[in-house]
């Protein structure tokens, strides 16, 4: 019930319970469970072959789940044929009818469900206005740009007014500039149309900029579900830490050691005191320390409190520069600095770790994130 006393329908638009999918002995999905709210924009993110497109097809009914249940607007959909599932797919290759005009392509779903010609015409006109394609309605897909064809595909999905849109890497065929523009347009459309959207991509930039929540998949298994901020700042394991973020998170091997001032993590790069951070780790336990590139401060090699390093590569990336350095023990590390930073390959530098560290166990699972104070190795 809402604050004004009215009833609120909190039934998930899409709910997956223990979804598994196998092809013979090959496991494509394993025990996937998630509830997706109405109007939510959820991105399925992961490398090629992780199962994200398979999961989308299971929701759409284009693939049958081997295990588990699919609910659409609260109703079991496992045995419902695709055309009756009240979801609309938007594919990577647009899948437009080349012999039909833009208007006929957009209106085709309504024609197939028995709507009158006048209603189809009116709804198509509304879609054209929403998509800013009023002047393109009598053109054929072959005469349109990639961005325009994608708009037509979106219009054909939106006109059905489904419970959810299922988008399978819809921008992957576009060049970089057009992808950015279409990303913005998709978000604006999502907010105006107000429909649940499940979006598949391997592009972390798309995921971070578009999603309300991100579902990170690896080998058919969910690694983490969270907001873009949670996935980036509090990765559930080393896979998420490395997959999300550019450049990748720096990972350093360490071991828990006893000390006069209390237990600490020691590595060739740094020493991390653990007192007061809620980490109860046995002495001798192997751990991994994670540090984002922007959480490292570049300083002069003469700084007595800094970790000594040598620059191995300088990568300008627009407003920032990625500085690759070699640390004690021949450990590699990347530092993200402003483009105005003057540094050259081979130059000795010092590093300060700003305090936000991530600690992972031997299995890669996250143990803690906190503002841990860091000493350069040998000075702690």
Protein Blocks (a to p, Z undefined) as FASTA:
>chain_A
ZZkopacdfbdfbdcehiacdehjbcfbghiacdddehiacdddddehilmmmmmmmmno
paccfbdcddeehiafklgcfklnopacddfklopafkbcfklmmmmmmmmnopafklmm
mmmmmmmmmnopmlmmmpcfklpcfklmmmmmmmmmmmnopabdcdehkllmpcfklmmm
mmmmmmmmmmmnopacddddfbfklmmmmpmbdcddeehiafbdcdfklmmmmcfbfklm
mmnocdddddddddddddfkbpcdddfkbccdfehnlpacdehiacdddddfklpccddf
klmkbccdddfbdcdehjaccdddddehiiacdddddfklccdehiacddddfhiacddd
fkopafbdcddddddehiZZ
